[in-house]
Amino acid sequence: MGKRVLVIDDSSTMRKIVSRALRQAGLDFDEILEAADGQEALNLLENENVDLILSDINMPNMDGIEFLRQKREIDGIKNIPVVMITTEGGADIIGEAKELGAAGNIKKPFTPDKINEVISGIM
């Protein structure tokens, strides 16, 4: 059975690009859910089970770092792996994300091969 993934990004265009790259990478996802920010993602995760989360860092309302902080305090979702997809190249912000539980990161722009490489190592 295929898995479910949640894509969190404030840009609907970027969510579609990530979804297309996941499919092009040949990864076994049956369903791709979307959220526009960390708060919307937390609300969605109250009722939906996912196997992987791909999250932007810079978003309004609740950014990816705050999402990670809150996610790790919620028993039902704290163990879901999160991969940060971001234009942020700084080691400090990626380091903070990893300290908060991010399993990996993918820098924009990315290719389906890069998505496959990172996610295959996690799933």
Order of alpha helices (4+ residues) and beta strands (2+ residues): beta-alpha-beta-alpha-beta-alpha-beta-alpha-beta-alpha
